[in-house]
Amino acid sequence: MFLHYFKTAWRNLAKNKTVSLINITGLSIGISAALVIFLLVQYDFSFDKFEKDSDRIYRVVADYTFAGTPFHSSAIPGAMPAAVKNEISGIEGVVPFRTWNDDVKITVPVKSSNDLIVFKKQKNIVFADENYFKLLSYKWLQGSPQTALQSPYQTVLTESGLKEYFPGLTPEQATGKELIFYDSIRTTIMGVVRDLPYNTDFSFKIFISRASIEMPALKPDDGDGWGSASPSSQLFIKLSPNANPAAVQQEISKLYRRNFTENPGTTTSFRLQPLADLHFNADYENFNKRIAHKSTLYGLLAIAAFLLLLGCINFINLTTARASQRAKEIGVRKTLGGSKKQLVFQFLSETFLLTLAATIISVLLMPVILQLFSGFIPEGLHFDLIQPSDISLFLAVLVVIVSVAAGLYPAFILSSYKPVSVLNGNPNITTGKPGIILLRKSFTISQFVIAQVFIIATIVVAKQINYSLTQDLGFRKDAIINLATSFKEPAASRFVLMNKLKAIPGIKMISLSNNPPTSVSDRGNIIKYISNKTETEAHAQVKFGDTNYLKLYQLKLLAGSNLPYSDTIKSVIINETCARALGFQDLQQAIAKYVEIDKKKVPIAGVVHDFHQKSFHEPIAPLVISSKDGDQLMFNILLQPLDADGSLWRNTINQIKSAYAEVYPNEDFEYNFLDNRIARYYLSEQNLFQLLMWATALTILISCLGLFALAVYSSLQRTKEIGIRKIIGASVLQIVSLLVKDFLQPVITAFIIATPIAWWAANGWLQNFAYKTTLSWWIFVVTGVSAILIALITISFQSVKAAMANPVNSLKTA
C-alpha cells in the first residue's frame, strides 16, 4: 500500500515539473538555512558538556564598582586559591591556573646538535598543577598528573602539541626532551595527554608546572597578595555534592574583605560563574577568546524557523492554487471507494517526496554554503553526515516535521472534495470558501511581514555600521599604522628602530605609546583629587604616550600644555570626562592641580577634548595620558599622503619592514592600519549585516514564490470573469490593474504590520550602542516602496498573461 502511495506521488510530481521545482526550491532554501543554523547553534551549545560533574564546576569571578561605575573581571588575587582551599567549606576541589597570554617564542633543540627550531607567537600555554587534571578528564599517553608537574620547569604536552613540536616522535620518545621559552627558560617534557575529544574552551596545548611561576624568571608582577589581580590568573572550584553555590559565593567575598581593605568608593564582590556560562558570558574574559551570545543564537533559530515556515507556506499556496487540476482525480478515487484517510496519506506522500528531495539538495549544497558563510563559521565546526552525530537525527526529524507542516492542510482540503460536486464541474466548492481564501492571503501577508522586517533590519544595521565608521572619533585615524614591539626586547632597541624609521622619507611623524587612542583593552586605575580635605576619585583608563602622541593623532588640547619628554610619570593629561568626574567644571582650573595615581602625586599638565577610546558600544570614559617609557611598546607611524598609484605607501612599508628586521631579526613583522583596527570593532555587526542580507534575499525569494502562487490561483479562479470583461470591452491595462490591485493588498497590509514590529526590534538593538544612528523615516518608506516594486515584478508576468488570453478559450475552459 505504501509503495503504491509513493509510486502515485512520484507520477504526480513528475507530471507537474514546474510546480514541483518551485516547491523544492522554497523548501530546500529553508532546510539549508535550518541545517547551517543547527550546526552553528549545536556547536556553541556543545561546549564543555562532557566534564564529569560539570554542574558542580564554577569559575570564581569578580564584580567591581569604581566611583559608581561597574566593572567585571575573571582575575583573582594571587593569595585567594590557598585561602579558599584552607578556609572555605563545601568545596571538593580548588583548581588555580595561570594563562600565558603573550605570544610566546618557543625553540626546540634538534637531537644532540646545537641547531634549534623556532616557533614564534605561540599561544594556548598554561601554568597548572595536578589539580587541573582532576577537573578535566584528560587521557594520559605518557606520565601521570601526580608526578609530571610537581617541580619547576616541567612541561606536559597535548598530542597535537607533540605533533607540532616533535613530529614523528612517540610520547615515550618525547619524554625528557626540552622546550625552551624565550631563549633562556628551559623546561623538560614529563608527559603527554590526549587532546580533549569534544568542544571546549580549555584549548591549551602546553602545560607548564605551576611551581615554575615561583621562579624569578617567570614570577608575575601581581605577586601572591590580595591587592592586585591579573586576568591571567584563573580559579576554578568544584563544589561538594550538597554544597550551596550562593553560600560559598558569599563566603569567598567575606574572605576577601577580611584580608583586604578597599579604597572608599570602591566595592568588590566575588561570584561563582557556572561552567556552562563560560562560553556565553561576555562580561568576563574567556581564555579561549571566543564568546558566543545566546541572544544571537536564538535569533538564528528564529531566522531558520521563519525560512522553513515560508517554504511550507509556499507549498500550501501552490498546492491549493492547483487544486482544481486534481479535482476530477479526487472525485474518481472517492467514487471508486477511496477513503479520506487514504487520500490524506497519498498527498502526504507527495509532500514527503518533495521534502526529501529538498533535503538531499540541501545536504549536497552544504560545503558551498559553509564556504559562503566562512566569515563567521567557527574553525572547529564541520559538516560530516557519515560520522554518527545529531545531524542525521536532526535531518530525519526535520523531514517529518516539514512534511506534516506543509502537507497536512492541503491534504485535508483536497481530500474533502465531494465526488458529486467535483464530477459536476464545481471544484471550488471547498477551496473557494471565504475562510480558506482569507487563510491563503494571510499566509502571503505573513511572508511579506517577515520579508519587510528583514529589509528594515538590514538597512538599520548597515546605517549603524556606516555611522560608527564615518563619525568623527575625536582623533586622526587615516594613514596611520601601528607597529608593536615585544616587552622582552630592551628599550634601547626601540630607539635604534626609531632612528632608522626617521630616515625613511615616506614617514611624516612617529610617536611611541602603549596603545593608539582607541583600543580593545586599556589599563585602568583610580585617580584621586583632594581639595579642602574632600577626596574625589574616578576610575580612569590609562594610556602612555610621548610628546608626539597628541600631535600625531591631532588630539585637541582644551587647556594647559602637552606632556614633556620623560621616562617616568611626572605629569598627566586628562580628558574632559575625567576633569568633570574630579569636580572641575572650568577645565582651566584643573591645570597644575595635583592628582594621585599609582600612589604617586603628579600635576595635571593639560586637558584634551573627549575622544572615543573604544567602540560606539561604550560611552567615553575618564582617561589619563602620561609618559612612561617602559610601557611605550607601540610605534604609531603617520605616513605621507598617498600618491596616485599607491606605490609610496607600499615602498614605505617595505622600508619599515627592512628596518624592523635589522633591529628584531627573530621577530615577525606585523602591523595594522588604524582604520582597519577600528573597523574590526564592528566585526560582529558586519557579520550580522551579511547574515541579514542573506536572510533578506532568501525571504524575498521565497515570498515572491508565494505571491506567484497566489497570482496563479487568482488567475485560474477568475478565468471566466476575465474572458467576460474582455468581451464587453475591457482593455488589457484595465484587467491587469484589476488583478494587481488584489495582489498588492497583502503587501500593503504586511507593510502596516511590519513597520511597528521592525521599529521595536531595531530600536531595541540600537540600545546596545552608547552612540547610535537614528531610525529615519526614509528607512520605512524605502522598505514599503521596495516591497511594492518586488510584488509588481513578481505578479506582472502572470497578470499580463491572464489579461492577454483569448476570451473565447477562457470561456470554453472555465
C-alpha positions, 0 to 999 in steps of 0.5 A: 500500500505504501509503495503504491502511495509513493509510486502515485506521488512520484507520477504526480510530481513528475507530471507537474515539473514546474510546480514541483521545482518551485516547491523544492526550491522554497523548501530546500532554501529553508532546510539549508538555512535550518541545517547551517543554523543547527550546526552553528547553534549545536556547536556553541551549545556543545561546549564543555558538556562532557566534564564529569560533574560539570554542574558542580564546576564554577569559575570564581569571578569578580564584580567591581564598582569604581566611583559608581561605575561597574566593572567585571573581571575573571582575575583573582588575587594571587593569595585567594586559591590557598585561602579558599582551599584552607578556609572555605567549606563545601568545596571538593576541589580548588583548581588555580591556573595561570594563562600565558597570554603573550605570544610566546617564542618557543625553540626546540633543540634538534637531537644532540646538535646545537641547531634549534627550531623556532616557533614564534607567537605561540599561544594556548600555554598554561601554568597548572598543577595536578589539580587541573587534571582532576577537573578535566578528564584528560587521557594520559599517553605518557606520565601521570598528573601526580608526578609530571608537574610537581617541580619547576620547569616541567612541561606536559604536552597535548598530542597535537602539541607533540605533533607540532613540536616533535613530529614523528616522535612517540610520547615515550620518545618525547619524554625528557626532551626540552622546550625552551621559552624565550631563549633562556627558560628551559623546561623538560617534557614529563608527559603527554595527554590526549587532546580533549575529544569534544568542544571546549574552551580549555584549548591549551596545548602546553602545560607548564608546572605551576611551581615554575611561576615561583621562579624569578624568571617567570614570577608575575608582577601581581605577586601572591597578595590580595591587592592586585589581580591579573586576568591571567590568573584563573580559579576554578572550584568544584563544589561538594555534592550538597554544597550551596553555590550562593553560600560559598559565593558569599563566603569567598567575598567575606574572605576577601574583605577580611584580608583586604581593605578597599579604597572608599568608593570602591566595592568588590564582590566575588561570584561563582560563574557556572561552567556552562556560562563560560562560553556565553558570558561576555562580561568576563574574559574567556581564555579561549577568546571566543564568546558566543551570545545566546541572544544571537543564537536564538535569533538564528533559530528564529531566522531558520524557523521563519525560512522553513515556515515560508517554504511550507507556506509556499507549498500550501499556496501552490498546492491549493492554487492547483487544486482544481487540476486534481479535482476530477482525480479526487472525485474518481478515487472517492467514487471508486471507494477511496477513503479520506484517510487514504487520500490524506496519506497519498498527498502526504506522500507527495509532500514527503517526496518533495521534502526529501528531495529538498533535503538531499539538495540541501545536504549536497549544497552544504560545503558551498554554503559553509564556504559562503558563510566562512566569515563567521563559521567557527574553525572547529565546526564541520559538516560530516553526515557519515560520522554518527552525530545529531545531524542525521537525527536532526535531518530525519526529524526535520523531514517529518516535521516539514512534511506534516507542516506543509502537507497536512492542510492541503491534504485535508482540503483536497481530500474533502472534495465531494465526488458529486460536486467535483464530477459536476464541474464545481471544484471550488466548492471547498477551496473557494470558501471565504475562510480558506481564501482569507487563510491563503492571503494571510499566509502571503501577508505573513511572508511579506511581514517577515520579508519587510522586517528583514529589509528594515533590519538590514538597512538599520544595521548597515546605517549603524555600521556606516555611522560608527565608521564615518563619525568623527572619533575625536582623533586622526585615524587615516594613514596611520599604522601601528607597529608593536614591539615585544616587552622582552626586547630592551628599550634601547632597541626601540630607539635604534628602530626609531632612528632608522624609521626617521630616515625613511622619507615616506614617514611624516611623524612617529610617536611611541605609546602603549596603545593608539587612542582607541583600543580593545583593552586599556589599563585602568586605575583610580585617580584621586583629587583632594581639595579642602580635605574632600577626596574625589576619585574616578576610575580612569583608563590609562594610556602612555604616550610621548610628546608626539602622541597628541600631535600625531593623532591631532588630539585637541588640547582644551587647556594647559600644555602637552606632556614633556619628554620623560621616562617616568610619570611626572605629569598627566593629561586628562580628558574632559570626562575625567576633569568633570568626574574630579569636580572641575567644571572650568577645565582651566582650573584643573591645570597644575592641580595635583592628582594621585595615581599609582600612589604617586602625586603628579600635576595635571599638565593639560586637558584634551577634548573627549575622544572615543577610546573604544567602540560606539558600544561604550560611552567615553570614559575618564582617561589619563595620558602620561609618559612612561617609557617602559610601557611605550611598546607601540610605534604609531607611524603617520605616513605621507599622503598617498600618491596616485598609484599607491606605490609610496605607501607600499615602498614605505612599508617595505622600508619599515619592514627592512628596518624592523628586521635589522633591529628584531631579526627573530621577530615577525613583522606585523602591523595594522592600519588604524582604520582597519583596527577600528573597523574590526570593532564592528566585526560582529555587526558586519557579520550580522549585516551579511547574515541579514542580507542573506536572510533578506534575499532568501525571504524575498525569494521565497515570498515572491514564490508565494505571491506567484502562487497566489497570482496563479490561483487568482488567475485560474479562479477568475478565468471566466470573469476575465474572458467576460470583461474582455468581451464587453470591452475591457482593455488589457491595462484595465484587467491587469490593474484589476488583478494587481490591485488584489495582489498588492493588498497583502503587501500593503497590509504586511507593510502596516504590520511590519513597520511597528514590529521592525521599529521595536526590534531595531530600536531595541538593538540600537540600545546596545550602542552608547552612540547610535544612528537614528531610525529615519523615516526614509528607512520605512518608506524605502522598505514599503516602496521596495516591497511594492516594486518586488510584488509588481515584478513578481505578479506582472508576468502572470497578470499580463498573461491572464489579461492577454488570453483569448476570451473565447478559450477562457470561456470554453475552459472555465 
